[in-house]
């Protein structure tokens, strides 16, 4: 592998510990419909999937009589309001890893299936935007993960070769997106029950601390 020049990060569940936040938002939103999603069900069937697709799945699964577009818009407002007012913790060792990569002079980017307004709200609140050169969001593409469009767009805008990049993801859809774009992908997932389906990633780690140790030992950064 060539010397790495750019690191591309998924957001939800990879950089920020937001899966429980999204889960709670859904159950708050679905309460008037007498629908409650269990967390195990959320992790297995909804985590890492763009909100519009989850909305369609939920409407069909629970036979909710609502127009999909309005349902999505009302649900997304809950997420946006929450991101503006809630402190979302970073994933373990994520900040240390970001700071190390930044100090080493690597180009950092976020590639997420979340809409632009949510991403701006998150980074305005946590103050980490200074570390990143580029944000690719669902708003920037026509096809979300697992389609490779977002990662292809990211490397094109950064002006780097795919061989000079590593992607960090935490879900199967995200890993599939990176691999479909032809970019090396490391899965960061502290839930060992999810490791079996994430084995398609080029490497699989419990945390960014393990990834850092691996990359330093291999002199990738």
QUIJO-V892050 format. One record per backbone hydrogen bond with DSSP energy under -1.0 kcal/mol. CO is the residue of the C=O (numbers start at 1). NH is the residue of the N-H. If there is no record, write none. Layout:
BEGIN
co=CO nh=NH
co=CO nh=NH
END
This chain:
BEGIN
co=5 nh=107
co=6 nh=166
co=7 nh=109
co=8 nh=168
co=9 nh=111
co=11 nh=14
co=11 nh=15
co=11 nh=16
co=15 nh=91
co=16 nh=13
co=16 nh=18
co=18 nh=22
co=19 nh=23
co=20 nh=24
co=21 nh=25
co=22 nh=26
co=23 nh=27
co=24 nh=28
co=25 nh=29
co=26 nh=30
co=30 nh=33
co=30 nh=35
co=31 nh=34
co=38 nh=42
co=39 nh=43
co=40 nh=44
co=41 nh=45
co=42 nh=46
co=42 nh=47
co=46 nh=49
co=50 nh=54
co=51 nh=55
co=52 nh=56
co=53 nh=57
co=54 nh=58
co=55 nh=59
co=56 nh=60
co=57 nh=61
co=58 nh=62
co=59 nh=64
co=64 nh=66
co=67 nh=71
co=68 nh=72
co=69 nh=73
co=70 nh=74
co=71 nh=75
co=72 nh=76
co=73 nh=77
co=74 nh=78
co=75 nh=79
co=76 nh=80
co=77 nh=81
co=78 nh=82
co=79 nh=83
co=80 nh=84
co=81 nh=85
co=82 nh=86
co=89 nh=17
co=91 nh=94
co=93 nh=97
co=94 nh=98
co=95 nh=99
co=96 nh=100
co=97 nh=101
co=98 nh=102
co=99 nh=103
co=100 nh=104
co=101 nh=106
co=102 nh=105
co=107 nh=7
co=108 nh=133
co=109 nh=9
co=110 nh=136
co=114 nh=138
co=115 nh=119
co=116 nh=120
co=117 nh=121
co=118 nh=122
co=119 nh=123
co=120 nh=124
co=121 nh=125
co=122 nh=126
co=123 nh=127
co=128 nh=131
co=129 nh=132
co=134 nh=110
co=136 nh=112
co=137 nh=140
co=144 nh=147
co=148 nh=152
co=149 nh=153
co=150 nh=154
co=151 nh=155
co=152 nh=156
co=153 nh=157
co=154 nh=158
co=155 nh=159
co=155 nh=160
co=161 nh=164
co=162 nh=165
co=164 nh=5
co=164 nh=6
co=166 nh=8
co=167 nh=186
co=168 nh=10
co=169 nh=188
co=171 nh=175
co=172 nh=176
co=173 nh=177
co=174 nh=178
co=175 nh=179
co=176 nh=180
co=177 nh=181
co=178 nh=183
co=179 nh=182
co=184 nh=167
co=185 nh=202
co=185 nh=203
co=186 nh=169
co=187 nh=205
co=191 nh=194
co=192 nh=195
co=198 nh=201
co=203 nh=187
co=205 nh=189
co=207 nh=211
co=208 nh=212
co=209 nh=213
co=210 nh=214
co=211 nh=215
co=212 nh=216
co=213 nh=217
co=214 nh=218
co=215 nh=220
END
